[in-house]
Amino acid sequence: MVCRILSMYVLMVMVGPPSFAEIDQFAVMQDFSRCAALYDHAADLGEKAGKPASAEGFRGAARGARLAAEVSAMMIDMPEDGASDADWKAYSANSAMRSEQVASLYSLELNRQRALYESGEVDSDGMQRCIDLNPLQTTIVEQVRRSGYFSITE
């Protein structure tokens, strides 16, 4: 999955953004929700270790991942321009559900990370997946900042 998402990112850089139909927005939403939880967990560990600068760096990464997850959630089944009012009403109802899915995925992953830590394990594969997604996360956050549609706050 990460390779496919990164391939889309490389394609976006080379030839411009693909249509949203070409990207599995649900999978992207899932990955960024999990990354937000993983980064928040790393921030908690940084705080406990007395490393506030590292903790804040991870908190920033978590906010970016959460924003990327929310943006991806908004893109799932978004109606095309000129869609009917009924299509937009259905989208609105589904959009609220997607936001809840982001929160649920985040919570489940945060609990999983805590359980791994308690058992002495580290999710190095998960962290690598999030590192690999970071260029796409940065692109999404920068596009949102430029658009002015969202504020990046907790």
N, C-alpha and C positions, 0 to 999 in steps of 0.2 A: 504494500500500500504506500509506504513512504516513497519508494522509487517512482511510483506512478504520479504521486503528488509533486515530487521534485521534478519529474519530467515535464509536468504541466507548467511548473514555475520557469524552467529553462525555456520552454516554448513561449511563455508570456514575454520573457525578456527579449527573445529573438524576433518574434513576429507579432507581438501584441497579445492582449488577453484573449483566451478562448471563450466561447459561449459557455454560460453556466451549465448547459446541458452536458458538456464534455467532462465536467468534473463531478465526482461523487461527493456532493456537498455533505451528505449525511456522514460519510466516513471522515471527512475533514472535520466536521463538527465533533465527532467522537474523539478524534486524535487530539484536537486542541483542548477539549474539556479535560481529557486525561493529563495533558501537559500542564494545564493550569494547576491541577491538584498536585502533580509531581513537584512543580516549582514551589508551590506554597509549602509543601512538606519539607523541601530542602531549605526554605527560608526559616521554618520552625526550628530545624536542626541547627542552622546557622546562629539563630538567636540563643538557643540553649548552649551553644559552644562559645558564646561571647564574641561573635563575629557579626556585629550589626551591619557593616557595609556589605558583606556577602549576603546577609539576609535581605537587605533592601534590594539588592540586585535581583535576587530570585523573586521577590515580591513584584518588582516591575515586570519581569518575564511572565509571571503568573497573570498579571493584569492584561498584558498583551495577548497571552494565549486565550484568556477568557473572552476578550473582545473578538479575537479571530473566530472562536467557537460561536459566539452570538451572531456575527456577520454571516458565517457559513450557515447557521440555522435559518437566518432570514432568507437565504437564497434557495432553500429547499422548496420546490414547487411554486416559486414565485410566478404569478401570472405575467404574461407578455403585455406590452403596451396595447391598449385598446381592449383589454379583457372586460368582461361584463361585471356588473356590481356583485352578482352572485359569486363569481370567481374570486373577487377581492374579499368578500365576506368569509368565504371558506378558507382563503389564505390567512386571513387575520386570526381565525380560530386556530388553525394549525400552527401559526407562528407563535402564539402564546404557549401551545403545547411543546413546541420545539425549545423554547426558552426554559421550560420546566425540565426538559430532557437534558439540557446542558447542565443545569443545577444538579440533577440526579446523577449524571455521569461523573461530574466533579466530586460529589460526595462519596460515591462508591469507590472511585479511584483514590481519594484521600484516605479512606479507611483501609484500602488494600495496601497503600504505601506504608501506613502506620503499622499494619500487621507484619509486613515484610521486615520493617525495621526492628520490631519487637522480637522477631525470630532471628535477628542477626544477619538478615539478607539485605542486599541492595539491588534495586531494579536498574541495573546498568543498561539493559536493552531498552527499557522505557526512556531513560535519560538520553540515550543515543538517538532514539526516534525523535524526541523533542528537539534535540540539537539539530538533527537533519531537517526538521520542519521550520527552524528558526528563520531562514531567509523568506519563506512564504509568510510566516507570522509578521515579520518586519514589514513586508510589502503591504499586507492587509492593514496593519496599524497605521502606516504612513498614508495610505490611500484614505483611510477614515479621517485622519487628522487634516489632510488637505481638503476633504469634502466638507468638513465642519458639521456633519450630520450627528455625530455622537461626541460626548465628552468622555475622556478616559479617566474615570474615577472609580473608587470602590463603593 
